[in-house]
Amino acid sequence: MSPPAMSFFSLTRKRPAEQIIAGEGVYLRPALQRDFEQWRALRADSRAFLKPWEPRWPADDLSRAGYRRRLLRQDRDRQDDQAYAFLLFREHDNALLGGLTLGNVRRGVAQCGTLGYWMGEPFAGQGYMSKGVRAALRHAFVDLRLHRVEAACAPHNERSRRLLERLGFQHEGFARAYLLIDGAWQDHLLFGLLESEFLGAADS
């Protein structure tokens, strides 16, 4: 018996219900099509600020087509329990501030994920990312039931290193030529945070 023909509709993906993760004066939610203009403007205005810390941007990264591909990839990763990407908004005016990702999720005996984040230049240094990461960590440990969250930052990225240390991440190592950032393989400091450490600190 031949397999049934694949329906056109099986090639499309239904977006998950809009999920909002509340923080202290900020909130996280998955990116939507309606966020494109605000996202594009913030990324474009912050390009020089972000470029030293990110992988090289594709030529069409700020295009609507590139944004659509990004959302499809994020939807697929979320459905497959591989990664959870969010945009970070300010609560009182819904201004887009940046983004966070809980990526590289490993289940089984690991129950671990990797934290990444970016902040728009106009909002950097104002405490928003600390609040956003704290909300993302609670989601990771309480809702996703992860045991451990890892993060990495370049040795000269003082702002990111201080953020991780302030939130309780422990410096665990040094990885040579760890990530391809801005077109070059760069060394990174490695950090980790355990569920018991985060939830214990929150309850104390």
C-alpha positions in Angstrom: 0.0 0.0 0.0 1.4 3.4 -0.9 1.7 6.1 1.8 -1.0 8.7 1.8 -0.3 11.9 -0.1 1.1 14.6 2.1 -1.4 17.4 2.5 -0.2 21.0 1.7 -1.3 22.0 5.2 1.1 19.5 6.8 4.0 21.6 5.4 2.9 24.6 7.5 3.3 25.2 11.2 0.7 26.5 13.5 2.1 29.2 15.8 2.0 28.4 19.5 -0.5 30.3 21.7 1.0 33.6 22.7 3.0 33.0 25.8 3.9 35.8 28.1 6.5 35.4 30.8 6.3 38.2 33.4 9.2 39.9 35.0 9.8 43.0 37.2 8.6 45.7 34.9 9.4 43.7 31.8 8.0 40.6 30.0 9.1 38.0 27.5 7.1 36.5 24.7 7.9 34.7 21.4 8.4 37.0 18.4 5.4 37.6 16.2 5.0 38.9 12.6 3.6 42.2 14.0 6.9 42.8 15.8 8.9 43.1 12.6 9.1 46.9 12.2 10.0 47.5 15.8 12.5 44.6 15.8 14.1 45.8 12.5 14.5 49.4 13.7 16.0 48.4 17.0 18.5 46.0 15.4 19.4 48.4 12.7 20.0 51.3 15.2 22.0 49.0 17.4 24.1 47.3 14.7 27.5 48.8 15.6 26.8 48.1 19.3 25.8 44.5 18.7 28.3 43.5 16.0 31.3 42.7 18.2 29.3 40.2 20.2 27.2 38.3 17.6 27.7 36.0 14.7 28.1 37.8 11.4 24.6 38.9 10.1 23.3 37.5 6.8 23.0 40.0 4.0 19.2 40.0 4.3 19.0 39.7 8.1 16.9 42.8 8.5 14.5 42.0 5.6 11.0 40.9 6.1 11.8 37.6 4.4 14.8 37.0 6.7 12.6 37.8 9.7 10.0 35.3 8.5 12.6 32.6 8.2 13.8 33.4 11.7 10.2 33.0 13.1 9.7 29.7 11.3 13.0 28.4 12.7 12.1 29.5 16.2 8.7 27.9 15.9 10.3 24.6 14.8 12.8 24.7 17.6 10.1 25.3 20.2 7.9 22.5 18.9 10.9 20.2 18.9 12.0 21.2 22.5 15.3 22.4 21.1 15.3 26.1 21.9 13.0 28.8 23.2 13.5 32.3 21.8 11.8 35.4 23.3 11.7 39.1 22.7 12.1 41.3 25.8 9.6 44.2 26.3 9.2 47.0 28.8 5.9 46.5 30.6 4.6 50.1 30.9 4.8 51.0 27.2 5.5 47.7 25.4 8.8 49.0 24.0 11.0 46.3 22.5 14.3 46.2 24.5 16.1 43.1 23.2 15.9 39.3 23.1 16.8 36.2 24.9 17.1 32.5 23.9 17.2 29.3 26.0 18.9 27.2 23.3 20.7 23.9 22.8 18.2 22.2 25.2 19.4 18.7 26.1 17.1 16.3 27.9 17.8 12.8 29.2 20.5 12.7 31.8 21.5 16.4 31.1 18.3 18.5 31.5 20.4 21.5 30.4 20.1 24.5 28.2 22.3 27.5 27.0 21.3 31.1 27.7 21.9 33.8 25.1 20.8 37.4 24.9 21.0 40.7 23.1 20.1 44.3 24.2 19.2 47.3 22.0 21.8 50.0 22.5 19.3 52.7 23.7 18.3 50.4 26.7 21.7 49.0 27.7 23.0 49.6 31.2 19.6 50.3 32.7 19.0 46.9 34.4 16.4 45.6 31.9 18.4 42.6 30.9 19.0 41.5 34.4 15.2 41.5 34.9 14.7 39.7 31.6 17.3 37.0 32.3 15.8 36.4 35.8 12.4 35.9 34.3 13.9 33.5 31.6 15.7 31.5 34.3 12.6 31.0 36.3 10.8 29.8 33.2 13.8 27.5 32.4 13.8 25.9 35.9 10.1 25.9 36.8 8.3 25.5 33.5 10.8 23.7 31.3 12.2 21.7 34.3 15.8 22.2 33.4 18.4 21.3 36.0 21.2 23.5 34.7 21.6 26.6 32.5 24.9 27.5 30.9 26.2 30.7 29.4 29.3 32.0 27.8 30.8 35.4 27.2 34.0 36.8 25.6 36.6 37.7 28.2 36.5 41.4 27.3 32.7 41.6 27.5 32.7 43.1 31.0 29.1 44.0 31.0 27.9 40.5 30.2 30.3 38.9 32.6 29.0 41.2 35.5 25.4 40.4 34.6 26.0 36.6 34.8 27.9 36.9 38.1 25.2 39.2 39.6 22.5 36.6 38.8 24.5 33.8 40.5 26.2 32.1 37.6 29.5 30.4 38.6 32.6 30.8 36.4 33.4 27.2 35.4 36.1 27.4 32.7 37.7 28.9 29.7 37.1 27.7 26.1 39.6 28.5 23.4 38.2 29.6 20.0 34.7 28.6 21.3 32.3 30.5 19.0 32.5 32.2 15.6 31.7 35.8 16.5 31.8 38.7 14.0 33.6 36.4 11.6 36.4 35.2 13.9 36.7 32.3 16.3 36.8 33.8 19.8 37.7 32.5 23.2 34.9 32.5 25.8 34.5 32.3 29.6 32.1 29.5 30.6 29.4 29.9 33.3 26.8 27.7 34.8 23.8 28.0 37.2 21.9 25.1 38.8 18.2 24.9 39.5 18.9 24.6 43.3 21.1 27.7 43.3 18.6 29.9 41.5 15.4 28.7 43.2 17.1 28.6 46.6 18.3 32.2 46.2 14.8 33.3 45.0 13.2 31.7 48.1 15.6 33.1 50.6 
